[in-house]
Amino acid sequence: MFELSVIICILFAFTLNTFYLCIGGVFMICLVVHLSIQILSVKNRKKGGRFLHPDLLNSNISIEEEHIFLFIDLVSSTKLAVKLGQKKHNAFLQDCFTVIGSCANETNAYFYQIIGDEAVLVWKYFSSENCVKVIDFYFLFMSELRKYNDNYMSRYGVIPQFSASINSGKIKYTELDKFKTTLTYQGKTLKTAAKIKRLCKNYAYPILVTKSFIDKLAKPVSSYLVVFLDEVKLQGENEPIEIFGIRSLNEQAK
């Protein structure tokens, strides 16, 4: 009887020890998964030159900072969609956006949104040199596209053209999801950039910018021609704003 009691006690102790080992193992796995998610989240925030304000890491508050927004979309996209058909048109856009992604990386931009044939790119404002990078992005993109003109003509029978608009100013942004990888921007700066983009077809310039952005350039940029175009009152705005067109002097010289 004594021997049986000893055996039962040993088995009970072994079972209890195994149970705690299992609990400990589960805890360690959860800890590793949690840490991995946090590391990946930080890498996401760093990707493309973007890193969020530290105050956003452990809260849901909004941060106000100076940002530059560029809206860019395909010219005559609706006509092209009809001409090419949905499948071919989607492939055409994918080819174009692959080039956009490459140029965005080279100029320290990151994507905010891609909707249909339109992309919205963002830069944090640091200096007038950083503003030049935004202009550089557009003309670099168009230059890279031209390298594939023969390919576009053979596959799609058309050469892509894109127009763009730029605006800068203070903007509020907030992280939405619990893993802190989704941003929402709010403010007049973003809305104005979108409204100016719709005016591109009215002017003989491929890229339109606001006076707010031009003022941040601080001094004339030797490689670009900046021209005042008009003073317009945008829908929903109380005061008119000045808009400017930009051309590349390097392209004009060719």
Buried (B, 14 or more C-beta within 10 A) or exposed (E): EEEEEEEEEEEEEEEEEEEEEEEEEEEEEEEEEEEEEEEEBBEBBEEBBBEBBEEBEEEEEBBEEBBBBBBBBBBEBEEBBEEBEEEBBEBBBEBBBEBBBEBBEBBBBBBBEBEEBBBBBBBBBEEEEBBBBBBBBBBBBBBBBEEBEEEBEEBBEBEBEBBBBBBBBEBBBBBEEEEBBEBEBEBEBBBBBBBBBBBBEEBEBBBBBBBBBBEBBEEEBEEBBBEEBBEBEBEEEEEEBBBBBBBBEEBEEE
